[in-house]
Amino acid sequence: MVQFLNQFFKFSERKTTLLTEVIAGSTTFLAMAYIIFVNPNILAVTGMDKTALITITCLVTALATLMTGIFANAPIAMAPGMGLNAFFAYTLVLSGHIQWPTALGIVFLSGLFFFILTLLDLRQKIVEAIPRPIISAVSVGIGFFITFIGLVNLGIVQKNDVTIVSAGPITPTVLIGLAGFFVMIFLETKKVKGAMILGILTATLIALLTGNAPWPKELFSFDIKLLPIAFKMDLDGAVKWSFMSAIFSLMFMHLFDSIGSLVACCNQAKFVDKNGRIRSLDRLLSLDALASMLGAWLGSSTITAYVESATGIGQGGRTGFTSVITAFLFLLGILFIPVIMIVPTYATAPALILVGFYMMREVKDIDFANIEEGFPAFVIIVMIALSYSIATGLAFGFLSHVLFKSMRLKFREINPVMWVIAGLSLLHFVF
């Protein structure tokens, strides 16, 4: 068996061992296991069944990660993307007044277009068309947005009829959430693997001990719920011109999310050829797109490569067997749904804040001293959070970029693809 695994995953060729790969896969799982708790809490605001969401989150993460392990032999894990799930819940369903089955259809179509772009090798043209500061602004804006959602879920920020929002009272649940947050921060500074999930578990334990959360009636269950949300995708309802802007925005976010994570992780894993190009990048991107289409069919928001894969790579993971171990542990998580169900929203909120912080670090790549470069980026950052819509923020930013260049008669500096993007952004407001 060991010899077969060695030959299939090329342990010797990549200078790794079975034990190293098992440790690496377990490390990646610990680093990203917070998604089991956080993703269902985000998507549940759409009316989707939370128990089924936990099952689906574990299942699609396991299937997508297994795909990269088996078909790309890469130590890359995939799961419902942070920011992408917020787009699904808050922009498409809540702000866009779209039913969640239709939103799943939009996710499927965005994955399909992403797959077609990869097959036609057009993704590079899109990447090159959009200025780097705008790409960075998207990450910063989504980070700001996710942080805002985390603060609301924690109870630190609340609705106010006079000032729109205001600081909330310091309640026992807020203090419990903050305790989990401080545990996360402390462990992150010590570079402890799985800091986020340990912070979530700490807050949950305090909530249980203080009577702010109910104890689970059982530790594990074989009663697996899928049907409340699985196979409910409304593809016919999503095929409308009015949804093209949303489909494009989601595809754009997915594209840069995937490429950013894959470039960072694959370079760290030395998963490159002699010319420095990532091996099998097209295959990884194709698997990413196919995973999103499969995820939408099963009832999940967009699936993407996770940068947390770098933690397993840091432990020596160099082959797809790292991903196989990570996938197996996520499948195992389905059995512990009774325990996962009792984790309160305010316990997972700190993870959103911390993820938002990491995404905000891209701000260093934006030159705000140059108004022509900085203002469109500023518009994206501000409008994503304040309009409570990632698509709206992107549309404002893209149009601002084209408008600023046009006002200064710098038409040659506007990539032809950018005119198409601006046109789609305009359609977002028209429809």
Steps between C-alpha positions, in 0.01 A plus 500: 500500500778741600687418179188568291447837671866583449474429126162670450574819696876500424621531860862421415511729198372792707718415798225431751367204699162349586527620862593853392199513266264380777629768739475765226142404415398508864662843540311640200175363646561672836583828326178511298255298713346829614308498169285215638366743762517832316361414157164359623450807722550732202281306255226429755384865483357413156254256654701189412484217755801534732538130579505417129746787442747346744476168318534664158797713614688191618399296195585750225828590672593133516401429138672811357818440701503134401476607135817711526677220683411223254485683165767768549718333765526836673494578876220753447173500697178652368188614687219758485687830469482772762372816332344285230256359757430854623428605140256210469317575824501878529531625141306243300234383743446772761584814301406365157177339625586180315384164634790280608430225241534765227818629665639146480425512126705821476787326680479211251507734199793700638689173547408392146628828351814473712552149360452624142746786558757249620446270201533794259799636695328840532547535876843659449350774281249588773773502765714731286206730418427600860756727668680354802371770742141404416575133558647590840200723575263208443681298767505797739135584438386142559718488811331816628160351416571168674632684805181708514288182486713351778456806721122487446485128575708553812269778619761777515329684213122525480228677303408854603205687348669839549863433409437185289750300712642543848700313762299235679490432875765277656292195575615161635492354146716785371753431776498128416560576131783740588658233719508269199641782288786567745581128502520511118725806503730356768536168319550672165789704645650172624443349152294214645326291234120514514486825697159595361327172579656494848364851560153391383512193725614710798210744461256209456628327814463819703147542362413143605647538849320832560165377370505723188487200267325162531704184548476256208265208553747267327860517384452355154219390271454289189182689412645700208281777355556606139161527333382832654747680272671242276385476135275807543698721258276707269710529185210614279427790736865610489517522119396865469677804354431688823724253685799532263665766714467283810636197314794703370574652843500157661720358226741793535529451877542126454768548233728720708431311820607174336802636314625687807474194725643257243798721415586550868463134600651339191810718516545410867464130414752538216219378272661681205692403189854605405366827354327592826149434366251315716464138393148403395357847574236454230402167652476650849289790374278261305451286810421818695228592250359147487494486880291818509254353249477179705468703821212707359319181401541367853400832660820696569631845418812529280787257569854631474861410585589583861815689587496310834643214292830677560497376861511138388758583237703662776495164681651332196193410292605466137251262338130441459499259793507805725166597344366145536561511878339844527198377303462193722498714817231728355288194417546383858366837617154410362457251785545774762220728382317488841807664656551748215134605515532643851783739407344850531535770236690731735763227545571485125483878452864557612619275216330734251675799657840329484450387137396857419821628658713270285319612185544866592879468482480536120447875558878546494498441124274800429661841432246742650732791426407451133132597478462340156610167647384539857148638463345206307658270759360719779153484341511120492610472863239743631206396283534125557453548873260797506272373224511155661559365149825373353361518145395864545839594639678335206270668248564845649876438502525374142293790369711747703819364345370539143352842579824637648706378205245639252487841671876529455477373140717196583297266286805296404550411867158334513530136404231398246383228740452772763241669275303174501530478878382860535207425271396207715535721807266754343250223430512417873345842576262496203344169603 
